[in-house]
Amino acid sequence: MVEVIEGRMRLVFLDPPGEAIVSPGHSAVVLPDQPHYAEPIGAMRMCITFHDSLPG
């Protein structure tokens, strides 16, 4: 799970294609082996949490 603490970032998924803008209060899930990259939108701080199953 990707959570932004301050600021915003663009999370781009390559397969399947898509994107999300992640900001405080709006997290995103990246599945195992899902190709992706992140682009900060200005200054930001984030937290990444690894889970062994989908967060509930």
C-alpha distance matrix in Angstrom:
0.0 3.8 6.5 10.1 12.6 15.7 16.6 15.0 13.7 14.1 11.6 14.1 13.8 17.0 17.4 17.5 18.1 16.3 14.6 12.8 13.6 10.9 12.7 12.9 12.4 10.6 6.8 5.7 4.5 6.4 8.8 10.7 13.6 12.6 14.4 13.0 13.6 12.9 15.9 16.2 18.5 20.7 19.8 16.3 14.2 10.4 8.2 5.7 5.1 6.4 7.7 11.0 10.8 8.9 7.9 11.2
3.8 0.0 3.8 6.7 9.8 12.4 13.1 11.4 10.1 11.1 9.2 12.3 13.0 16.4 17.6 17.8 17.6 15.5 13.1 10.9 10.9 7.9 9.7 10.3 10.9 9.1 5.6 5.2 6.2 7.6 10.9 12.9 14.9 13.5 14.4 12.0 11.7 10.1 12.6 12.5 14.8 16.9 16.1 12.6 10.8 7.1 6.0 4.8 6.6 9.0 11.1 14.5 14.5 12.6 11.4 14.3
6.5 3.8 0.0 3.8 6.4 9.3 10.6 9.7 9.7 11.7 11.0 14.5 15.9 19.4 20.8 20.9 20.3 17.6 14.8 11.9 10.8 7.1 7.3 6.9 7.8 7.1 4.7 6.8 9.0 11.1 14.4 16.6 18.7 17.2 17.9 15.3 14.4 12.0 13.6 12.5 14.1 15.7 14.5 10.8 8.8 5.6 5.2 6.4 8.2 11.4 13.4 17.1 16.9 14.8 12.7 14.9
10.1 6.7 3.8 0.0 3.8 5.7 6.8 6.6 7.6 10.5 11.0 14.8 16.9 20.5 22.4 22.5 21.3 18.5 15.1 12.1 9.9 6.3 5.2 5.1 7.8 7.7 7.0 9.3 12.1 13.9 17.4 19.5 21.2 19.4 19.5 16.4 14.7 11.5 12.0 10.0 11.1 12.3 11.0 7.3 6.0 4.2 6.3 8.7 11.4 14.7 17.0 20.7 20.7 18.5 16.4 18.5
12.6 9.8 6.4 3.8 0.0 3.8 6.9 8.5 10.5 13.9 14.7 18.5 20.7 24.2 26.2 26.3 25.1 22.2 18.8 15.7 13.1 9.7 7.3 5.4 8.3 9.9 9.8 12.7 15.3 17.2 20.7 22.6 24.4 22.9 23.0 20.0 18.1 14.8 14.9 12.2 13.0 13.2 10.9 7.4 5.4 5.2 7.1 10.5 12.8 16.5 18.8 22.6 22.8 20.8 18.3 20.0
15.7 12.4 9.3 5.7 3.8 0.0 3.8 6.8 9.6 13.3 15.1 18.8 21.5 24.9 27.3 27.4 25.7 22.7 19.1 16.0 12.8 10.1 7.2 6.3 10.0 11.4 12.1 14.8 17.8 19.5 23.1 25.0 26.5 24.7 24.3 20.9 18.6 14.9 14.1 10.8 10.7 10.2 7.9 5.1 5.1 7.1 10.1 13.4 16.2 19.8 22.2 26.0 26.1 24.0 21.7 23.3
16.6 13.1 10.6 6.8 6.9 3.8 0.0 3.8 7.1 10.7 13.2 16.7 19.9 23.1 25.8 25.8 23.7 20.6 16.9 14.0 10.5 8.7 6.2 7.3 11.0 11.4 12.5 14.6 17.9 19.3 23.1 25.2 26.2 24.0 23.2 19.6 17.0 13.3 11.7 8.3 7.2 7.1 6.1 4.4 6.7 8.6 12.1 14.9 18.0 21.3 23.8 27.4 27.3 25.0 23.0 24.7
15.0 11.4 9.7 6.6 8.5 6.8 3.8 0.0 3.8 7.1 9.8 13.2 16.3 19.6 22.2 22.2 20.0 16.8 13.1 10.3 6.8 5.7 4.6 7.5 10.7 9.8 10.7 12.1 15.4 16.6 20.4 22.7 23.6 21.0 20.1 16.5 14.1 10.5 9.0 6.4 5.4 7.3 7.8 6.1 8.3 8.9 12.1 14.1 17.2 20.1 22.4 25.9 25.6 23.0 21.5 23.3
13.7 10.1 9.7 7.6 10.5 9.6 7.1 3.8 0.0 3.8 6.3 9.7 12.9 16.0 18.9 19.1 16.9 14.0 10.4 8.3 5.7 5.4 6.8 10.0 12.6 10.8 10.6 10.7 13.6 14.0 17.8 19.9 20.4 17.8 16.6 12.8 10.4 6.7 5.6 4.2 5.0 8.0 9.1 7.4 9.2 8.9 11.8 12.9 16.1 18.5 21.0 24.2 24.0 21.6 20.7 22.9
14.1 11.1 11.7 10.5 13.9 13.3 10.7 7.1 3.8 0.0 3.8 6.3 9.8 12.8 15.7 15.9 13.3 10.6 7.0 5.9 4.6 6.3 9.1 12.7 14.5 11.9 11.4 10.4 13.0 12.9 16.4 18.7 18.7 15.7 14.2 10.5 8.5 5.7 5.1 6.2 6.8 10.5 12.3 11.1 12.8 11.9 14.2 14.4 17.4 19.1 21.3 24.2 23.7 21.2 20.8 23.1
11.6 9.2 11.0 11.0 14.7 15.1 13.2 9.8 6.3 3.8 0.0 3.8 6.6 9.9 12.5 12.8 10.9 8.5 5.5 5.2 6.2 7.0 10.6 13.8 15.0 11.9 10.4 8.3 9.9 9.3 12.7 15.0 15.0 11.9 10.8 7.2 6.1 4.6 6.5 8.6 10.3 13.7 15.0 13.1 13.9 12.0 13.4 12.6 15.2 16.4 18.4 20.9 20.5 18.1 18.2 20.7
14.1 12.3 14.5 14.8 18.5 18.8 16.7 13.2 9.7 6.3 3.8 0.0 3.8 6.5 9.5 10.0 7.6 6.1 4.3 6.6 8.8 10.5 14.1 17.4 18.5 15.1 13.5 10.8 11.6 10.0 12.7 14.7 13.9 10.5 8.7 5.5 5.4 6.1 8.0 11.1 12.7 16.2 17.9 16.5 17.4 15.5 16.8 15.4 17.7 18.2 20.0 22.0 21.5 19.3 20.1 22.6
13.8 13.0 15.9 16.9 20.7 21.5 19.9 16.3 12.9 9.8 6.6 3.8 0.0 3.8 5.9 6.5 5.2 5.0 5.6 8.4 11.4 12.8 16.6 19.6 20.0 16.4 14.4 11.0 10.6 8.4 10.1 12.1 11.1 7.4 6.2 4.4 6.8 8.9 11.5 14.6 16.4 19.9 21.4 19.6 20.0 17.6 18.1 16.0 17.7 17.4 18.6 20.1 19.4 17.3 18.8 21.3
17.0 16.4 19.4 20.5 24.2 24.9 23.1 19.6 16.0 12.8 9.9 6.5 3.8 0.0 3.8 5.6 4.6 6.8 8.6 11.9 14.9 16.5 20.2 23.3 23.8 20.2 18.2 14.7 13.9 11.1 11.9 13.1 11.0 7.7 5.4 5.4 8.1 11.1 13.5 17.0 18.9 22.3 23.9 22.5 23.0 20.7 21.2 18.9 20.5 19.7 20.9 21.9 21.4 19.8 21.7 24.3
17.4 17.6 20.8 22.4 26.2 27.3 25.8 22.2 18.9 15.7 12.5 9.5 5.9 3.8 0.0 2.9 4.9 7.9 10.6 13.7 17.1 18.4 22.2 25.0 25.0 21.4 19.1 15.4 13.8 11.1 10.7 11.8 9.8 6.6 6.1 7.8 11.2 14.2 16.9 20.3 22.1 25.6 27.1 25.4 25.5 22.9 22.8 20.1 21.0 19.7 20.3 20.7 19.8 18.3 20.8 23.2
17.5 17.8 20.9 22.5 26.3 27.4 25.8 22.2 19.1 15.9 12.8 10.0 6.5 5.6 2.9 0.0 3.8 6.5 9.8 12.8 16.4 18.0 21.8 24.6 24.2 20.4 18.5 14.8 13.5 11.4 11.1 13.0 11.6 8.3 8.5 9.6 12.9 15.3 17.9 21.0 22.5 26.1 27.7 25.9 26.1 23.5 23.4 20.9 21.6 20.5 20.7 21.1 19.7 17.8 20.2 22.2
18.1 17.6 20.3 21.3 25.1 25.7 23.7 20.0 16.9 13.3 10.9 7.6 5.2 4.6 4.9 3.8 0.0 3.8 7.2 10.7 14.2 16.3 20.1 23.2 23.2 19.5 18.0 14.6 14.2 12.4 13.2 15.3 13.9 10.2 9.3 9.1 11.5 13.6 15.5 18.7 19.8 23.4 25.4 24.0 24.7 22.5 23.0 21.0 22.3 21.8 22.5 23.4 22.2 19.9 21.8 23.8
16.3 15.5 17.6 18.5 22.2 22.7 20.6 16.8 14.0 10.6 8.5 6.1 5.0 6.8 7.9 6.5 3.8 0.0 3.8 7.1 10.6 13.0 16.7 19.9 19.9 16.1 15.0 12.0 12.4 11.5 13.2 15.9 15.3 11.4 10.8 9.3 11.1 12.1 13.7 16.4 17.1 20.9 22.9 21.3 22.2 20.1 20.9 19.3 20.8 20.9 21.7 23.1 21.7 19.0 20.2 22.0
14.6 13.1 14.8 15.1 18.8 19.1 16.9 13.1 10.4 7.0 5.5 4.3 5.6 8.6 10.6 9.8 7.2 3.8 0.0 3.8 7.0 9.5 13.1 16.5 16.9 13.2 12.5 9.9 11.4 11.0 13.6 16.5 16.2 12.5 11.7 9.1 9.6 9.5 10.7 13.1 13.5 17.3 19.3 17.7 18.8 16.9 18.1 17.1 19.0 19.7 20.9 23.0 21.7 18.9 19.5 21.4
12.8 10.9 11.9 12.1 15.7 16.0 14.0 10.3 8.3 5.9 5.2 6.6 8.4 11.9 13.7 12.8 10.7 7.1 3.8 0.0 3.8 6.1 9.6 12.9 13.2 9.6 9.3 7.6 10.1 10.9 14.0 17.2 17.7 14.2 13.9 11.0 11.0 9.7 10.6 11.9 12.1 15.7 17.3 15.4 16.4 14.5 15.9 15.4 17.3 18.6 19.8 22.3 21.0 17.9 17.8 19.4
13.6 10.9 10.8 9.9 13.1 12.8 10.5 6.8 5.7 4.6 6.2 8.8 11.4 14.9 17.1 16.4 14.2 10.6 7.0 3.8 0.0 3.8 6.6 10.2 11.3 8.3 9.0 8.7 12.0 13.2 16.7 19.7 20.3 17.1 16.6 13.2 12.1 9.7 9.6 9.7 9.1 12.6 14.2 12.4 13.8 12.7 14.7 15.2 17.6 19.6 21.1 24.0 22.9 19.9 19.1 20.7
10.9 7.9 7.1 6.3 9.7 10.1 8.7 5.7 5.4 6.3 7.0 10.5 12.8 16.5 18.4 18.0 16.3 13.0 9.5 6.1 3.8 0.0 3.8 7.1 8.3 5.7 5.9 6.7 10.3 12.1 15.7 18.6 19.8 17.1 17.0 13.7 12.6 9.8 10.2 9.5 9.7 12.6 13.1 10.5 11.1 9.5 11.3 12.1 14.4 16.8 18.5 21.7 20.8 18.0 16.7 18.4
12.7 9.7 7.3 5.2 7.3 7.2 6.2 4.6 6.8 9.1 10.6 14.1 16.6 20.2 22.2 21.8 20.1 16.7 13.1 9.6 6.6 3.8 0.0 3.8 6.2 5.3 7.0 9.4 13.1 15.2 18.9 21.6 23.1 20.6 20.6 17.2 15.7 12.5 12.3 10.4 9.9 11.8 11.8 9.1 9.8 9.1 11.3 13.1 15.4 18.4 20.2 23.6 22.9 20.0 18.1 19.4
12.9 10.3 6.9 5.1 5.4 6.3 7.3 7.5 10.0 12.7 13.8 17.4 19.6 23.3 25.0 24.6 23.2 19.9 16.5 12.9 10.2 7.1 3.8 0.0 3.8 5.5 7.4 10.8 14.2 16.8 20.3 22.9 24.9 22.7 23.1 20.0 18.6 15.4 15.4 13.2 12.9 14.0 13.1 10.1 9.7 9.0 10.6 13.1 14.8 18.2 19.8 23.4 22.7 20.0 17.4 18.4
12.4 10.9 7.8 7.8 8.3 10.0 11.0 10.7 12.6 14.5 15.0 18.5 20.0 23.8 25.0 24.2 23.2 19.9 16.9 13.2 11.3 8.3 6.2 3.8 0.0 3.8 6.4 10.1 13.3 16.5 19.6 22.5 24.9 22.7 23.6 20.9 20.1 17.4 18.0 16.3 16.0 17.6 16.9 13.8 13.1 11.7 12.3 14.0 14.9 18.0 18.8 22.2 21.0 18.0 15.3 15.6
10.6 9.1 7.1 7.7 9.9 11.4 11.4 9.8 10.8 11.9 11.9 15.1 16.4 20.2 21.4 20.4 19.5 16.1 13.2 9.6 8.3 5.7 5.3 5.5 3.8 0.0 3.8 6.9 10.4 13.5 16.7 19.9 22.0 19.5 20.4 17.7 17.3 14.9 15.8 14.8 14.8 17.1 17.0 13.9 13.6 11.6 12.3 13.2 14.2 16.8 17.6 20.8 19.3 16.1 14.0 14.7
6.8 5.6 4.7 7.0 9.8 12.1 12.5 10.7 10.6 11.4 10.4 13.5 14.4 18.2 19.1 18.5 18.0 15.0 12.5 9.3 9.0 5.9 7.0 7.4 6.4 3.8 0.0 3.8 7.0 10.1 13.3 16.3 18.5 16.4 17.5 15.1 15.0 13.1 14.8 14.3 15.2 17.6 17.3 13.9 12.9 10.0 9.8 9.9 10.7 13.1 14.0 17.2 16.0 13.0 11.1 12.7
5.7 5.2 6.8 9.3 12.7 14.8 14.6 12.1 10.7 10.4 8.3 10.8 11.0 14.7 15.4 14.8 14.6 12.0 9.9 7.6 8.7 6.7 9.4 10.8 10.1 6.9 3.8 0.0 3.8 6.6 9.9 13.1 15.1 12.7 14.0 11.9 12.5 11.4 13.8 14.3 15.6 18.5 18.6 15.4 14.6 11.4 11.0 9.8 10.6 12.0 12.8 15.6 14.3 11.3 10.6 12.6
4.5 6.2 9.0 12.1 15.3 17.8 17.9 15.4 13.6 13.0 9.9 11.6 10.6 13.9 13.8 13.5 14.2 12.4 11.4 10.1 12.0 10.3 13.1 14.2 13.3 10.4 7.0 3.8 0.0 3.8 6.3 9.6 12.0 10.1 12.3 11.0 12.6 12.5 15.6 16.6 18.5 21.4 21.3 18.1 16.8 13.3 12.0 9.7 9.5 9.7 9.9 12.3 11.0 8.3 8.5 11.2
6.4 7.6 11.1 13.9 17.2 19.5 19.3 16.6 14.0 12.9 9.3 10.0 8.4 11.1 11.1 11.4 12.4 11.5 11.0 10.9 13.2 12.1 15.2 16.8 16.5 13.5 10.1 6.6 3.8 0.0 3.8 6.6 8.5 6.5 8.6 8.0 10.1 11.0 14.6 16.3 18.7 21.7 21.8 18.8 17.6 14.2 12.9 10.0 10.2 9.5 10.3 12.1 11.5 9.7 11.0 14.1
8.8 10.9 14.4 17.4 20.7 23.1 23.1 20.4 17.8 16.4 12.7 12.7 10.1 11.9 10.7 11.1 13.2 13.2 13.6 14.0 16.7 15.7 18.9 20.3 19.6 16.7 13.3 9.9 6.3 3.8 0.0 3.8 6.3 5.4 8.8 9.7 12.6 14.2 17.9 19.9 22.4 25.4 25.4 22.5 21.1 17.6 15.9 12.5 11.9 9.9 9.7 10.3 9.5 8.4 10.9 14.0
10.7 12.9 16.6 19.5 22.6 25.0 25.2 22.7 19.9 18.7 15.0 14.7 12.1 13.1 11.8 13.0 15.3 15.9 16.5 17.2 19.7 18.6 21.6 22.9 22.5 19.9 16.3 13.1 9.6 6.6 3.8 0.0 3.8 5.5 8.7 10.5 13.4 15.5 19.3 21.5 24.3 27.1 26.9 24.0 22.4 18.9 16.9 13.2 12.3 9.6 9.6 9.4 9.9 10.2 13.0 16.3
13.6 14.9 18.7 21.2 24.4 26.5 26.2 23.6 20.4 18.7 15.0 13.9 11.1 11.0 9.8 11.6 13.9 15.3 16.2 17.7 20.3 19.8 23.1 24.9 24.9 22.0 18.5 15.1 12.0 8.5 6.3 3.8 0.0 3.8 6.2 9.0 12.1 15.0 18.7 21.4 24.3 27.1 27.3 24.8 23.6 20.3 18.8 15.3 15.2 12.6 13.2 13.0 13.6 13.9 16.6 19.9
12.6 13.5 17.2 19.4 22.9 24.7 24.0 21.0 17.8 15.7 11.9 10.5 7.4 7.7 6.6 8.3 10.2 11.4 12.5 14.2 17.1 17.1 20.6 22.7 22.7 19.5 16.4 12.7 10.1 6.5 5.4 5.5 3.8 0.0 3.8 6.3 9.8 12.7 16.3 19.1 21.7 24.8 25.4 23.0 22.2 19.1 18.2 14.9 15.3 13.5 14.3 14.6 14.5 13.8 16.2 19.3
14.4 14.4 17.9 19.5 23.0 24.3 23.2 20.1 16.6 14.2 10.8 8.7 6.2 5.4 6.1 8.5 9.3 10.8 11.7 13.9 16.6 17.0 20.6 23.1 23.6 20.4 17.5 14.0 12.3 8.6 8.8 8.7 6.2 3.8 0.0 3.8 7.2 10.7 14.0 17.3 19.9 23.0 23.8 21.9 21.6 18.9 18.6 15.7 17.0 15.6 17.1 17.8 18.0 17.2 19.3 22.4
13.0 12.0 15.3 16.4 20.0 20.9 19.6 16.5 12.8 10.5 7.2 5.5 4.4 5.4 7.8 9.6 9.1 9.3 9.1 11.0 13.2 13.7 17.2 20.0 20.9 17.7 15.1 11.9 11.0 8.0 9.7 10.5 9.0 6.3 3.8 0.0 3.8 7.0 10.3 13.5 16.2 19.2 20.2 18.4 18.4 16.0 16.2 13.9 15.8 15.3 17.2 18.7 18.9 17.5 18.9 22.0
13.6 11.7 14.4 14.7 18.1 18.6 17.0 14.1 10.4 8.5 6.1 5.4 6.8 8.1 11.2 12.9 11.5 11.1 9.6 11.0 12.1 12.6 15.7 18.6 20.1 17.3 15.0 12.5 12.6 10.1 12.6 13.4 12.1 9.8 7.2 3.8 0.0 3.8 6.9 10.2 13.1 15.9 16.8 15.4 15.7 13.9 14.8 13.2 15.9 16.2 18.7 20.7 21.1 19.7 20.6 23.7
12.9 10.1 12.0 11.5 14.8 14.9 13.3 10.5 6.7 5.7 4.6 6.1 8.9 11.1 14.2 15.3 13.6 12.1 9.5 9.7 9.7 9.8 12.5 15.4 17.4 14.9 13.1 11.4 12.5 11.0 14.2 15.5 15.0 12.7 10.7 7.0 3.8 0.0 3.8 6.6 9.6 12.3 13.2 11.7 12.3 10.9 12.6 11.9 15.1 16.2 19.0 21.6 21.9 20.2 20.4 23.3
15.9 12.6 13.6 12.0 14.9 14.1 11.7 9.0 5.6 5.1 6.5 8.0 11.5 13.5 16.9 17.9 15.5 13.7 10.7 10.6 9.6 10.2 12.3 15.4 18.0 15.8 14.8 13.8 15.6 14.6 17.9 19.3 18.7 16.3 14.0 10.3 6.9 3.8 0.0 3.8 6.4 9.1 10.7 10.2 11.9 11.7 14.3 14.5 17.9 19.5 22.4 25.2 25.5 23.6 23.4 26.1
16.2 12.5 12.5 10.0 12.2 10.8 8.3 6.4 4.2 6.2 8.6 11.1 14.6 17.0 20.3 21.0 18.7 16.4 13.1 11.9 9.7 9.5 10.4 13.2 16.3 14.8 14.3 14.3 16.6 16.3 19.9 21.5 21.4 19.1 17.3 13.5 10.2 6.6 3.8 0.0 3.8 5.8 6.9 6.6 9.0 9.7 12.9 14.1 17.8 20.1 23.0 26.2 26.5 24.5 23.8 26.3
18.5 14.8 14.1 11.1 13.0 10.7 7.2 5.4 5.0 6.8 10.3 12.7 16.4 18.9 22.1 22.5 19.8 17.1 13.5 12.1 9.1 9.7 9.9 12.9 16.0 14.8 15.2 15.6 18.5 18.7 22.4 24.3 24.3 21.7 19.9 16.2 13.1 9.6 6.4 3.8 0.0 3.8 6.6 7.3 10.6 11.9 15.4 17.0 20.5 23.0 25.7 28.9 28.9 26.6 25.6 27.7
20.7 16.9 15.7 12.3 13.2 10.2 7.1 7.3 8.0 10.5 13.7 16.2 19.9 22.3 25.6 26.1 23.4 20.9 17.3 15.7 12.6 12.6 11.8 14.0 17.6 17.1 17.6 18.5 21.4 21.7 25.4 27.1 27.1 24.8 23.0 19.2 15.9 12.3 9.1 5.8 3.8 0.0 3.8 6.4 10.1 12.5 16.2 18.4 22.0 24.8 27.7 31.1 31.4 29.2 27.9 30.1
19.8 16.1 14.5 11.0 10.9 7.9 6.1 7.8 9.1 12.3 15.0 17.9 21.4 23.9 27.1 27.7 25.4 22.9 19.3 17.3 14.2 13.1 11.8 13.1 16.9 17.0 17.3 18.6 21.3 21.8 25.4 26.9 27.3 25.4 23.8 20.2 16.8 13.2 10.7 6.9 6.6 3.8 0.0 3.8 7.3 10.4 14.1 16.7 20.3 23.3 26.5 30.0 30.5 28.6 27.1 29.3
16.3 12.6 10.8 7.3 7.4 5.1 4.4 6.1 7.4 11.1 13.1 16.5 19.6 22.5 25.4 25.9 24.0 21.3 17.7 15.4 12.4 10.5 9.1 10.1 13.8 13.9 13.9 15.4 18.1 18.8 22.5 24.0 24.8 23.0 21.9 18.4 15.4 11.7 10.2 6.6 7.3 6.4 3.8 0.0 3.8 6.7 10.4 13.2 16.7 19.9 22.9 26.5 27.0 25.1 23.4 25.7
14.2 10.8 8.8 6.0 5.4 5.1 6.7 8.3 9.2 12.8 13.9 17.4 20.0 23.0 25.5 26.1 24.7 22.2 18.8 16.4 13.8 11.1 9.8 9.7 13.1 13.6 12.9 14.6 16.8 17.6 21.1 22.4 23.6 22.2 21.6 18.4 15.7 12.3 11.9 9.0 10.6 10.1 7.3 3.8 0.0 3.8 7.2 10.4 13.7 17.0 20.1 23.8 24.6 23.0 21.2 23.5
10.4 7.1 5.6 4.2 5.2 7.1 8.6 8.9 8.9 11.9 12.0 15.5 17.6 20.7 22.9 23.5 22.5 20.1 16.9 14.5 12.7 9.5 9.1 9.0 11.7 11.6 10.0 11.4 13.3 14.2 17.6 18.9 20.3 19.1 18.9 16.0 13.9 10.9 11.7 9.7 11.9 12.5 10.4 6.7 3.8 0.0 3.8 6.8 10.1 13.4 16.4 20.1 20.8 19.3 17.5 20.1
8.2 6.0 5.2 6.3 7.1 10.1 12.1 12.1 11.8 14.2 13.4 16.8 18.1 21.2 22.8 23.4 23.0 20.9 18.1 15.9 14.7 11.3 11.3 10.6 12.3 12.3 9.8 11.0 12.0 12.9 15.9 16.9 18.8 18.2 18.6 16.2 14.8 12.6 14.3 12.9 15.4 16.2 14.1 10.4 7.2 3.8 0.0 3.8 6.6 10.1 13.1 16.8 17.8 16.7 14.8 17.6
5.7 4.8 6.4 8.7 10.5 13.4 14.9 14.1 12.9 14.4 12.6 15.4 16.0 18.9 20.1 20.9 21.0 19.3 17.1 15.4 15.2 12.1 13.1 13.1 14.0 13.2 9.9 9.8 9.7 10.0 12.5 13.2 15.3 14.9 15.7 13.9 13.2 11.9 14.5 14.1 17.0 18.4 16.7 13.2 10.4 6.8 3.8 0.0 3.8 6.7 9.9 13.5 14.7 13.9 12.7 16.0
5.1 6.6 8.2 11.4 12.8 16.2 18.0 17.2 16.1 17.4 15.2 17.7 17.7 20.5 21.0 21.6 22.3 20.8 19.0 17.3 17.6 14.4 15.4 14.8 14.9 14.2 10.7 10.6 9.5 10.2 11.9 12.3 15.2 15.3 17.0 15.8 15.9 15.1 17.9 17.8 20.5 22.0 20.3 16.7 13.7 10.1 6.6 3.8 0.0 3.8 6.6 10.3 11.6 11.3 10.0 13.4
6.4 9.0 11.4 14.7 16.5 19.8 21.3 20.1 18.5 19.1 16.4 18.2 17.4 19.7 19.7 20.5 21.8 20.9 19.7 18.6 19.6 16.8 18.4 18.2 18.0 16.8 13.1 12.0 9.7 9.5 9.9 9.6 12.6 13.5 15.6 15.3 16.2 16.2 19.5 20.1 23.0 24.8 23.3 19.9 17.0 13.4 10.1 6.7 3.8 0.0 3.8 7.0 9.0 9.7 9.6 13.3
7.7 11.1 13.4 17.0 18.8 22.2 23.8 22.4 21.0 21.3 18.4 20.0 18.6 20.9 20.3 20.7 22.5 21.7 20.9 19.8 21.1 18.5 20.2 19.8 18.8 17.6 14.0 12.8 9.9 10.3 9.7 9.6 13.2 14.3 17.1 17.2 18.7 19.0 22.4 23.0 25.7 27.7 26.5 22.9 20.1 16.4 13.1 9.9 6.6 3.8 0.0 3.8 5.4 6.8 7.0 10.6
11.0 14.5 17.1 20.7 22.6 26.0 27.4 25.9 24.2 24.2 20.9 22.0 20.1 21.9 20.7 21.1 23.4 23.1 23.0 22.3 24.0 21.7 23.6 23.4 22.2 20.8 17.2 15.6 12.3 12.1 10.3 9.4 13.0 14.6 17.8 18.7 20.7 21.6 25.2 26.2 28.9 31.1 30.0 26.5 23.8 20.1 16.8 13.5 10.3 7.0 3.8 0.0 3.8 7.1 8.7 11.7
10.8 14.5 16.9 20.7 22.8 26.1 27.3 25.6 24.0 23.7 20.5 21.5 19.4 21.4 19.8 19.7 22.2 21.7 21.7 21.0 22.9 20.8 22.9 22.7 21.0 19.3 16.0 14.3 11.0 11.5 9.5 9.9 13.6 14.5 18.0 18.9 21.1 21.9 25.5 26.5 28.9 31.4 30.5 27.0 24.6 20.8 17.8 14.7 11.6 9.0 5.4 3.8 0.0 3.8 6.3 8.8
8.9 12.6 14.8 18.5 20.8 24.0 25.0 23.0 21.6 21.2 18.1 19.3 17.3 19.8 18.3 17.8 19.9 19.0 18.9 17.9 19.9 18.0 20.0 20.0 18.0 16.1 13.0 11.3 8.3 9.7 8.4 10.2 13.9 13.8 17.2 17.5 19.7 20.2 23.6 24.5 26.6 29.2 28.6 25.1 23.0 19.3 16.7 13.9 11.3 9.7 6.8 7.1 3.8 0.0 3.8 6.3
7.9 11.4 12.7 16.4 18.3 21.7 23.0 21.5 20.7 20.8 18.2 20.1 18.8 21.7 20.8 20.2 21.8 20.2 19.5 17.8 19.1 16.7 18.1 17.4 15.3 14.0 11.1 10.6 8.5 11.0 10.9 13.0 16.6 16.2 19.3 18.9 20.6 20.4 23.4 23.8 25.6 27.9 27.1 23.4 21.2 17.5 14.8 12.7 10.0 9.6 7.0 8.7 6.3 3.8 0.0 3.8
11.2 14.3 14.9 18.5 20.0 23.3 24.7 23.3 22.9 23.1 20.7 22.6 21.3 24.3 23.2 22.2 23.8 22.0 21.4 19.4 20.7 18.4 19.4 18.4 15.6 14.7 12.7 12.6 11.2 14.1 14.0 16.3 19.9 19.3 22.4 22.0 23.7 23.3 26.1 26.3 27.7 30.1 29.3 25.7 23.5 20.1 17.6 16.0 13.4 13.3 10.6 11.7 8.8 6.3 3.8 0.0
